[in-house]
Amino acid sequence: MQAIKARRSIHTFKDEEVDEAVLKKIFTYGSYAPTHYMNEPWNIKLYQREGKRQLVDAIITSYQRIGMLKTDDHPKTVKMTESMREFLLQIPHHALIFFEIEDDPVRYEEEYAAVCAFIQNAQLAAWKYGVGMLWTITPYMHDKGFVDDVGLDSSTMKVAAVMQIGYPKKLPRDRGRTPIEQKMEIISG
């Protein structure tokens, strides 16, 4: 209960890697998420150290392809692109979470829901180890070229999230939550 209430999305990370054994434990706990027919649809590509460059290059290329970053040699463009590249490379770990696309829309939603539960479990487990995560859903995830650039088949695989992972440099404050009575309608008869 404490981890559920205390966990925060982390936006700045210390310059320190998380031990791979800890990362494996975190994702193992994540795998206890509910999953229809025990399909366990989640898959992970973990980028760290020099491996991050492949992901960051794919992100930059995607942002250029979809028009979020310019491609000219103007000093502002070059500075913005390099600033983004350095920011992403400073994050200790990136986990690309993906699953196989189901043709049946109901099965697709079941698989996506299971992957989301996996991600939340992993975030809670990470918090217990003092590790922070940021669950990102960004425009490049919907770019088929990006999916192909990271070695997946965009016609059969869906990127659900890219998790930024590391030890928190700063903890965001607790903003509280809306009282559940404002979100719940009780129908008794």
N, C-alpha and C positions, 0 to 999 in steps of 0.2 A: 504494500500500500504506500509505503514511504517513497519508493522509487517512482511509482506512478505519479505522485504529487510533486516530487522534487525534480524530476527529469526536465531538462531544458534543451532546446535546440541551440547548438553551439555554432557561433559564427567566426570565432578566432581561436586558433590552436597554438599550443606551445610547439617549439621546434624540437619535438621528441617523438620518436616512433613508438607505437604500441607493439609489444612483443607478439610475434605471430601465433604463439601458443594461446595467448589471451584472445586474439582475434578469432581463432578457431573455436574457443570456448563460447565467445559471444554469439557467433553464428550457429553454433550447435544449440544453444538455448533458443535462438530464434527459430530453429527448425521444429520446435515443439508447438508451433502455431497450428490452429485447426486447419485441416485440409480435406477437401471433399475426396472421398474414395482413397485417401492416403496417397494422393498423387505427388505431394510435396513439389509443387511446380517451380519453386524458386531456384535460381542459379546465380552464382556470384563470380564476377571477374574483379579481383582485388589488385589495384594498381598502387605500387609503392616504389620508393627509391627511384632509380632511373626508368622503371616501368611507367611512372606517371607521365613521362613525356609523350608516350603514344596516345594516352587518353587526352591530355591537354592539347596536343596537336590536332586531334580529331574534333575537339570542342571548338578551337579557334577556326578551323576550316569550316565547320558547320555554321558558326556565327557569321562567317564571311559569305557562305553560300546562301544563307537565308536572309541576308541583308542587315543583320544586327551589328556587324563590324564592316567598315569599309575595307577595300583592298588596295587603295592607292598608296603612294609613297610619301604622302604629306606627313610632316613631322608629328602632327597631332594624332593621325591614324597610327603611325608607328608606335608612338608613346602609349596610346590607349591599348593597342594589341599587346605590347610587351608588358604593360602593367597588369593586364588580365592574365597573361601567361605566368608571370612571377607569382601573382596572388594564388593561382591554382596549384603551382608547383610547391608552394610553401605548406600546403595542407599535407600532413603526413601520409594519409591513406585516402584513396577513393575506392568505393565498392560500387560497381555497376551491377544492379539487381535486374535480372531479366527472366522471362518465361516464354514458353512456346505458345504461339497464338492458336486458340481453338476456333474452329469454324462455327460451331454452335454458340450463339450469343449468350445463352444461359451458362454454358460451361466456361466460356471466356470470363464472364463476371465472377463465377465461382473461383477460378484460378487466380484472377487479379485480386480478389478479396483475400485469398489465402496468402498471396505474396505480401499484401499490405499488413496482414497479421504477423507474418514472419518479420517484416521490417520493424514493426512496433516492438515485438518481443526482443529483437536484437538491440534496439535502442535502450530498452529497460535493462537488459543484461549488461550492456556496455556501461550504463550509469552505475551499476553495482561495482564495476571494476574501476570507476573513476574516469571512464572514457566517454567523451562527448561525440555526438553525431549530429549532422544536419541532413535531414531527408530532403533532397532537392528534386523537384520536377521542373525541368527547364525546357525551353523551346527546342534545343538541339536533340533532345530525346525523341522528338517527333519527326526528325529529319532522317529519312531512309538512308541518305548518304552517310550520316554519322554512324548509324547502326552497322552499315556495311564496313565503314572505316575501322570499327573496333573488332572486326572479325566475326560478326554475326550476320545471319541471313535475314535481311529486313522483311522478307516475305513470310518467314516462319517464326521470327522471334520479336518480342515486344520488350523494350526497356521500361521497367516500372519506376525506377528511381536510380539516382546516383547519390550515394551516401558519402559525405565528407566526414572523416574520422580522425580523431586525435585527442590528446589531453587538453582540456579547456584552458585557455589563457585567461578568460573572463567568463563569469557566470551571469547570464541575464537575470534580472529581477523577476520575482513571481508576480505575474499580472492578474492572478486569480482566474476564476471562471464564472460564467453566467450561472446563476442558480438554476438547478436542473428543473425546478418547477416552471421556469419560463420556456423550457424546451420539451416538456413532456405533457401529453394530454392523456388523462386517465379516463377510460371508458369502462364503466362497470355494469352496464345493463341496457 
